[in-house]
Amino acid sequence: MNAAQSLAGRRKLSQAELDMIVTAHEKFVTGKQGGKRASLRFMNLSGLDLSFRNLTDADLSASILDGCRMVRSKLDRASLFGCDLRKADLRQASLQRADLRGACLRGANLSQADLTQADFREGQIAIPHPRKGLDTVKHETRNGEVDEVNFSGATLDGSQFTGVSAFKADFSDCSLRGAKLSGANLKEANLVGAILDNADVKGANLEGANLQGAVMSGVDTSTARVHGAHMTGALTTSTPEAVNKARELYARCLANQQWCQTGGKEGAAARLDGEDLRPIGDRLKGLRLTAMSAKGACFVGMDLSGAQLQGANLQNADLRAANLRGADLRGAKLTGANLTKADLRQAFLSPLPLGPERKTVGNLAAARLRYAMLQTADLSEAVLDGADLRGADFTGARIAKASFRDCDVGQAQGLEFGA
């Protein structure tokens, strides 16, 4: 047996060797000279650092990566088939369409990672012979294992968890839209505030799971085991009444636009307080909804990109995962609103001028902005006192004269005071 072959035939790489292979791979990915695709199959990489590196399309099948630092690493479409990723640090890593079949991620940290369409199902694992190494391989079917994994704030839309064990895993504030969770063991999992729209939970074990405030539109739990599951405040499919009312509510929004266009001569400012607006779909995109009132209304997952919402009253509104990209929210009232995982990139939340010497500032006091995207948004003079900013990304945002009293700014990203 080769002395370097430890851990059942797996070669142990040094950090320097790994860095060389990854640098060549990065050149390969970006089409530069001297590039070579990384083949890191059956390696022992435990405890090494791959943070911020680009391993798109790399092959790491059946390697040992336990305790690896992989913060913000790019692993899109990478093969992590049968890997041991126990206690790996994959915070904010990008693993879109990664192959994680048969991988063991027990105790790993994937907080805020992008795992869109990642595959966690069972896989056939090749086990090298302890003495003969890779010459004699036996195959063993292994279920994907994500017990006690921290997925908080991660994006898992369309991911494959069929038959996976996710006992006590933390999926709080995750997006699991259209995820396949049939037959998965989610016993005692934390799914508080998770967005599970149209997820498949057929035959899943949700016993003792916490689904408080989860978004469960289009989720059929009739064949799932839900004994002892907490579902207080879970948001289900819109009621038939809300669906029937959608046309009337949309007409009110169009009247608001007419009111804006005619300088108040025709139409009227919309009153939508407490309404479920989800059945309207994406028809509010780019609409002129200046000064509308939608206190406590439900906009979960809706497309409001480019909408004109100057001076709108959105107090305590539910805007989780809403697309507000480029929306004009100058002078809007968003106190107590839930903007968890909302897209506010390039949005305007600066003051709204009301005439000479008069203006109204954007108010986000006590708003929930967990994992919200606020890159390059204009938050000049905005009030964010007491807002929950955990995991929010303010990279490139304008925050001159904004107020952050009683906020834990240490848990947000990209906040540069005095910049």
NUFIMI-20492 format. One line per 2 residues: number of its first residue (from 1); their letters; for each residue x, y, z of C-alpha. Coordinates in Angstrom, 3 decimals. Layout:
<nodes>
NUM	a	X/Y/Z; ...
</nodes>
This chain:
<nodes>
1	mn	0.000/0.000/0.000; 1.231/3.479/-0.946
3	aa	2.098/5.385/2.242; 0.194/8.405/0.920
5	qs	-2.963/6.340/0.484; -4.783/6.840/3.740
7	la	-8.448/6.477/4.578; -9.179/3.329/2.586
9	gr	-7.159/3.975/-0.541; -7.679/7.736/-0.698
11	rk	-4.649/9.909/-1.384; -4.143/12.742/1.115
13	ls	-3.483/16.053/-0.618; -1.636/18.977/0.936
15	qa	-3.100/22.489/0.750; -0.349/23.481/-1.730
17	el	-1.125/20.523/-4.054; -4.842/21.282/-3.879
19	dm	-4.261/24.991/-4.625; -2.291/24.090/-7.780
21	iv	-5.030/21.763/-9.053; -7.760/24.341/-8.327
23	ta	-5.819/27.191/-9.991; -5.485/25.072/-13.161
25	he	-9.223/24.288/-12.947; -10.112/27.976/-12.615
27	kf	-8.126/28.655/-15.796; -9.975/25.771/-17.493
29	vt	-13.393/27.155/-16.426; -12.589/30.665/-17.680
31	gk	-10.981/29.409/-20.922; -7.473/30.637/-20.085
33	qg	-4.263/28.982/-21.258; -2.800/26.202/-19.127
35	gk	-6.200/25.233/-17.792; -7.079/21.682/-16.764
37	ra	-10.326/20.296/-15.358; -9.916/19.189/-11.740
39	sl	-10.299/15.491/-11.144; -10.289/15.062/-7.387
41	rf	-11.959/11.656/-7.148; -11.220/9.398/-4.151
43	mn	-9.005/12.026/-2.482; -8.628/12.815/1.180
45	ls	-9.060/16.588/1.416; -10.218/16.715/5.028
47	gl	-9.675/20.001/6.818; -8.373/21.837/3.725
49	dl	-9.518/25.280/2.552; -11.424/25.814/-0.712
51	sf	-13.112/29.082/0.279; -13.885/31.550/-2.532
53	rn	-12.523/29.129/-5.168; -14.236/28.254/-8.445
55	lt	-14.824/24.512/-8.808; -17.692/24.690/-11.316
57	da	-18.075/21.282/-13.067; -15.237/19.739/-10.991
59	dl	-15.284/16.032/-10.150; -14.833/15.325/-6.435
61	sa	-16.671/11.976/-6.378; -16.225/9.826/-3.268
63	si	-13.677/12.180/-1.702; -13.332/12.945/1.994
65	ld	-14.027/16.635/2.634; -14.930/16.499/6.301
67	gc	-14.263/19.740/8.147; -13.325/21.500/4.874
69	rm	-13.652/25.287/4.671; -15.614/26.008/1.501
71	vr	-17.155/29.404/2.308; -18.577/31.035/-0.845
73	sk	-16.927/28.444/-3.054; -18.507/27.894/-6.482
75	ld	-19.440/24.262/-7.012; -22.175/24.570/-9.646
77	ra	-22.804/21.211/-11.394; -19.849/19.729/-9.474
79	sl	-19.902/16.019/-8.750; -19.840/15.491/-4.982
81	fg	-21.317/12.015/-5.432; -20.721/9.898/-2.315
83	cd	-18.544/12.561/-0.667; -18.008/12.793/3.072
85	lr	-18.777/16.457/3.845; -19.357/16.080/7.573
87	ka	-18.996/19.385/9.432; -17.845/21.136/6.221
89	dl	-18.304/24.913/6.175; -20.205/25.718/2.972
91	rq	-21.796/29.014/4.001; -22.963/31.013/0.971
93	as	-21.482/28.447/-1.410; -23.063/28.060/-4.827
95	lq	-24.005/24.446/-5.565; -26.577/24.868/-8.318
97	ra	-27.422/21.465/-9.845; -24.594/19.849/-7.871
99	dl	-24.623/16.046/-7.660; -24.703/15.235/-3.930
101	rg	-26.233/11.765/-4.270; -25.220/9.495/-1.428
103	ac	-23.198/12.283/0.191; -22.986/12.585/3.968
105	lr	-23.350/16.183/5.163; -24.104/15.513/8.823
107	ga	-23.479/18.666/10.871; -22.341/20.730/7.846
109	nl	-23.095/24.446/7.579; -24.845/25.376/4.313
111	sq	-26.408/28.569/5.604; -27.409/30.852/2.696
113	ad	-25.989/28.441/0.127; -27.566/28.266/-3.332
115	lt	-28.563/24.630/-3.866; -31.097/25.184/-6.670
117	qa	-31.863/21.791/-8.285; -29.141/20.041/-6.262
119	df	-29.551/16.254/-5.973; -29.298/14.670/-2.501
121	re	-30.876/11.283/-3.284; -29.378/7.866/-2.695
123	gq	-26.360/6.801/-4.705; -24.192/3.733/-5.254
125	ia	-20.909/4.367/-3.478; -17.711/2.636/-4.499
127	ip	-15.792/1.596/-1.374; -12.056/1.030/-2.025
129	hp	-10.433/-1.996/-0.403; -8.542/-0.973/2.773
131	rk	-5.328/-2.660/1.570; -5.689/-3.048/-2.226
133	gl	-7.102/0.474/-2.621; -8.981/1.201/-5.837
135	dt	-8.045/-2.104/-7.493; -10.769/-3.897/-5.542
137	vk	-13.928/-1.866/-5.138; -17.223/-2.966/-3.592
139	he	-20.427/-1.036/-4.246; -22.788/0.014/-1.510
141	tr	-26.072/1.888/-1.833; -26.159/4.838/0.503
143	ng	-28.949/7.295/1.205; -28.153/10.993/1.151
145	ev	-27.739/12.179/4.720; -28.271/15.748/5.860
147	de	-29.069/15.124/9.534; -28.538/18.246/11.683
149	vn	-27.323/20.279/8.679; -27.714/24.061/8.900
151	fs	-29.517/25.159/5.715; -30.892/28.396/7.254
153	ga	-31.654/30.982/4.577; -30.481/28.660/1.784
155	tl	-32.115/28.372/-1.639; -33.151/24.787/-2.390
157	dg	-35.718/25.368/-5.142; -36.333/22.244/-7.215
159	sq	-33.823/20.221/-5.183; -34.106/16.429/-4.900
161	ft	-34.479/15.087/-1.350; -36.469/11.941/-2.122
163	gv	-35.808/9.388/0.637; -33.124/11.560/2.258
165	sa	-32.583/11.648/6.018; -32.795/15.249/7.280
167	fk	-33.446/14.558/10.975; -33.264/17.782/13.046
169	ad	-31.953/19.726/10.009; -32.395/23.506/10.089
171	fs	-34.347/24.737/7.046; -35.519/27.985/8.692
173	dc	-36.244/30.787/6.183; -35.203/28.490/3.323
175	sl	-36.681/28.568/-0.136; -37.754/25.021/-1.051
177	rg	-40.115/25.842/-3.919; -40.950/22.742/-5.922
179	ak	-38.475/20.631/-3.925; -38.949/16.842/-4.030
181	ls	-39.163/15.737/-0.384; -41.226/12.571/-0.854
183	ga	-40.316/9.843/1.636; -37.720/12.116/3.289
185	nl	-37.161/11.921/7.044; -37.755/15.472/8.279
187	ke	-38.482/14.423/11.837; -37.971/17.348/14.258
189	an	-36.614/19.505/11.402; -36.817/23.280/11.770
191	lv	-38.858/24.646/8.850; -39.914/27.914/10.516
193	ga	-40.704/30.470/7.811; -39.566/28.107/5.031
195	il	-41.073/28.680/1.595; -42.370/25.297/0.460
197	dn	-44.625/26.344/-2.441; -45.560/23.255/-4.501
199	ad	-43.026/21.059/-2.671; -43.751/17.307/-2.825
201	vk	-43.955/15.849/0.706; -45.729/12.563/-0.152
203	ga	-44.937/9.977/2.517; -42.440/12.298/4.228
205	nl	-41.926/12.063/7.976; -42.692/15.509/9.440
207	eg	-43.300/14.264/12.995; -42.381/16.960/15.500
209	an	-41.203/19.275/12.695; -41.617/23.007/13.244
211	lq	-43.467/24.573/10.285; -44.600/27.739/12.062
213	ga	-45.094/30.563/9.579; -44.016/28.331/6.667
215	vm	-45.405/29.067/3.195; -47.192/25.884/2.103
217	sg	-49.178/26.871/-0.953; -49.804/23.822/-3.152
219	vd	-48.388/21.423/-0.539; -50.400/18.228/0.033
221	ts	-49.632/16.796/3.489; -52.365/14.123/3.338
223	ta	-49.914/11.201/3.032; -47.135/12.751/5.169
225	rv	-46.681/11.845/8.836; -47.443/15.082/10.646
227	hg	-47.992/13.888/14.239; -46.703/16.575/16.629
229	ah	-45.796/18.956/13.782; -46.246/22.647/14.617
231	mt	-48.040/24.508/11.842; -49.247/27.673/13.600
233	ga	-49.335/30.611/11.218; -48.429/28.464/8.192
235	lt	-49.588/30.110/4.989; -51.521/27.714/2.772
237	ts	-53.009/27.967/-0.723; -55.155/31.074/-1.348
239	tp	-58.813/30.479/-0.426; -61.447/30.229/-3.204
241	ea	-62.774/33.587/-1.888; -59.344/35.211/-2.425
243	vn	-59.125/33.706/-5.930; -62.616/35.029/-6.788
245	ka	-61.716/38.448/-5.415; -58.493/38.724/-7.455
247	re	-60.160/40.405/-10.435; -61.730/43.088/-8.244
249	ly	-58.408/43.737/-6.411; -56.558/43.991/-9.719
251	ar	-59.190/46.493/-10.940; -58.438/48.586/-7.816
253	cl	-54.729/48.510/-8.718; -55.469/49.629/-12.292
255	an	-57.654/52.458/-10.888; -54.625/53.478/-8.780
257	qq	-52.517/53.646/-11.947; -55.211/55.765/-13.675
259	wc	-55.308/58.065/-10.628; -51.520/58.575/-10.991
261	qt	-51.700/59.121/-14.750; -54.530/61.707/-14.578
263	gg	-53.121/63.616/-11.619; -55.990/62.443/-9.392
265	ke	-58.815/63.378/-11.818; -59.840/59.750/-12.474
267	ga	-59.484/56.504/-10.524; -58.508/56.355/-6.836
269	aa	-55.671/55.255/-4.574; -56.117/51.519/-3.950
271	rl	-57.158/50.195/-0.532; -55.901/46.629/-0.169
273	dg	-55.420/46.305/3.597; -55.301/42.697/4.813
275	ed	-55.940/41.233/1.340; -54.311/38.110/-0.136
277	lr	-52.972/39.390/-3.452; -51.179/36.195/-4.522
279	pi	-53.920/35.150/-7.014; -53.170/38.323/-9.046
281	gd	-49.885/36.655/-10.057; -47.274/38.829/-11.775
283	rl	-49.696/41.470/-13.076; -48.527/44.154/-10.595
285	kg	-45.064/44.222/-12.174; -44.160/47.788/-13.194
287	lr	-47.580/49.180/-12.177; -48.046/52.701/-10.788
289	lt	-49.280/52.060/-7.251; -48.202/55.345/-5.651
291	am	-49.872/56.010/-2.258; -51.779/52.721/-2.214
293	sa	-52.578/51.202/1.178; -51.873/47.493/1.676
295	kg	-51.331/47.198/5.419; -51.005/43.563/6.483
297	ac	-51.584/42.375/2.900; -50.025/39.182/1.540
299	fv	-47.612/39.550/-1.398; -45.563/36.379/-0.759
301	gm	-43.463/35.404/-3.790; -45.072/38.026/-6.044
303	dl	-43.335/39.913/-8.848; -43.470/43.644/-8.076
305	sg	-40.280/44.483/-9.950; -40.183/48.036/-11.235
307	aq	-43.476/48.899/-9.512; -43.987/52.514/-8.466
309	lq	-44.822/52.342/-4.788; -43.860/55.856/-3.669
311	ga	-45.509/56.678/-0.341; -47.313/53.290/-0.278
313	nl	-48.423/52.001/3.113; -47.105/48.437/3.444
315	qn	-47.018/48.257/7.244; -46.910/44.649/8.488
317	ad	-47.310/43.370/4.908; -45.997/39.882/4.103
319	lr	-43.505/40.366/1.266; -41.409/37.243/1.773
321	aa	-39.511/36.222/-1.378; -41.233/39.043/-3.290
323	nl	-39.400/40.477/-6.274; -39.101/44.242/-5.681
325	rg	-36.083/44.666/-7.900; -35.801/48.265/-9.107
327	ad	-39.109/49.186/-7.405; -39.614/52.820/-6.405
329	lr	-40.395/52.698/-2.677; -39.391/56.262/-1.858
331	ga	-41.143/57.379/1.301; -42.932/54.018/1.647
333	kl	-44.048/52.744/5.064; -42.671/49.240/5.585
335	tg	-42.699/49.202/9.387; -43.056/45.649/10.691
337	an	-43.184/44.238/7.141; -41.749/40.777/6.514
339	lt	-39.213/41.032/3.672; -37.363/37.785/4.402
341	ka	-35.584/36.616/1.214; -37.095/39.512/-0.756
343	dl	-35.218/40.860/-3.776; -34.706/44.621/-3.270
345	rq	-31.726/45.008/-5.580; -31.603/48.479/-7.157
347	af	-34.776/49.466/-5.256; -35.271/53.088/-4.179
349	ls	-36.033/53.541/-0.474; -34.766/57.124/-0.197
351	pl	-36.949/60.103/0.848; -39.940/61.183/-1.237
353	pl	-40.006/64.945/-1.811; -43.418/66.456/-0.988
355	gp	-42.712/70.051/-2.020; -40.313/72.757/-0.880
357	er	-38.560/71.777/2.389; -40.878/68.768/2.858
359	kt	-40.146/65.074/2.382; -41.097/61.727/3.837
361	vg	-38.403/59.107/4.495; -38.573/55.375/3.764
363	nl	-39.537/53.637/6.998; -38.422/50.033/7.615
365	aa	-38.467/50.156/11.435; -38.912/46.677/12.964
367	ar	-39.081/45.142/9.471; -37.772/41.614/8.931
369	lr	-35.086/41.706/6.260; -33.545/38.298/6.899
371	ya	-31.515/37.124/3.881; -32.950/40.002/1.804
373	ml	-30.996/41.099/-1.266; -30.378/44.851/-1.060
375	qt	-27.358/45.110/-3.344; -27.038/48.600/-4.908
377	ad	-30.372/49.707/-3.378; -30.728/53.373/-2.379
379	ls	-31.464/53.516/1.360; -30.382/57.129/1.889
381	ea	-31.981/58.514/5.085; -34.115/55.350/5.492
383	vl	-35.147/54.340/9.015; -34.210/50.728/9.814
385	dg	-34.415/50.996/13.623; -34.958/47.616/15.261
387	ad	-35.025/45.784/11.894; -33.887/42.142/11.715
389	lr	-30.962/42.204/9.277; -29.600/38.667/9.725
391	ga	-28.021/37.536/6.464; -29.202/40.606/4.523
393	df	-26.796/41.721/1.781; -26.212/45.484/1.487
395	tg	-23.225/45.273/-0.894; -23.005/48.511/-2.891
397	ar	-26.146/49.967/-1.236; -26.340/53.699/-0.500
399	ia	-26.876/54.161/3.234; -25.958/57.831/3.772
401	ka	-27.850/59.211/6.804; -29.795/55.925/7.217
403	sf	-30.676/55.022/10.816; -29.771/51.571/12.170
405	rd	-30.648/51.991/15.872; -31.120/48.724/17.825
407	cd	-30.050/46.632/14.815; -27.549/43.797/14.938
409	vg	-25.551/45.053/11.942; -22.855/42.429/12.579
411	qa	-25.117/39.760/11.058; -25.594/41.674/7.792
413	qg	-23.215/41.737/4.841; -21.718/44.613/2.917
415	le	-22.673/47.381/5.343; -19.948/49.997/5.053
417	fg	-20.538/52.874/7.438; -18.869/56.137/6.644
419	a	-18.381/55.018/3.047
</nodes>
